[in-house]
Amino acid sequence: MRDYKKEYEEYHGKPKQIKERAKRNSARRQLNLKKGDGKEADHKKPLSKGGTNQKKNLRAVSLKVNRKKSNN
């Protein structure tokens, strides 16, 4: 059974992760994406590699396309 409380304490609740989540949420708002619409905000240059939330670095893509991308 998955321990969500422990997972939050050890990873999702860390200041760096909270900041990254806020950036991802901001990108969705900039692209006017809604929950359940099947789209995600794609950062052409990932946040993890120094990308930003500037309009030129964002695009709306399907879940399948965005999840296929890798930070490798």
N, C-alpha and C positions, 0 to 999 in steps of 0.2 A: 504494500500500500504506500502511496506517495505521501510524504510528509511535507505539505505545503508551507507550514509554519517554519520548519527548519530550513527549507529551501529559500524562503524569503530572508530569514536571518543571515544565512550564509552567503547569499548571492544577490537576490533581487532588492534587498533592503540596503545595500551598500551605496554610499553617496555617489560613486561613479555611475552605477547602474541606474539610479534614480535620475541623474542628469541625462544619461543617454535615452532613457524612456521618455523624458520630457521633450527631447529633441525629436524623437520619432513621432510623438503625438502632435507636435507643432507642425511637422512636415505634412501629416494627414490633414490638418486644418488648412494649411496653405493651399493644398490641392483640392479642397472641398470634398474629401472622401468621407463616406459614412460607413458605420459598422454594417457588415452583412452585404456590402455591395460587390464583393468578390475582387476588389482592387486593393492594392497596397501602394504606399509611397516608396518608390525606389530611388535610392541615392546613387547616382552614376558613379561617384567616388564615395565609397562607404564612410560613414562616420568614424569607424574604427581605424581608417587609414587617413584621417585628417579631412574628410569631406565636410561640407557645410549644408545648411538648410537654405542656401540661396536658390532662387527659382531656377537658375541655369543648371543646378546639380540635381534637381528633382524631376521625376516623371511618375505618372500613374500607370501601373502595370498590373496584370492579373497575379493572383496569389501564386499560381503554378510557375510563372516566369520568374517572379521575384525569389521564390524559395529555391529555385534551381541555381541561382547565383551563389557564388562562394567568396569568402574573404581571403582565400588562399592566394 
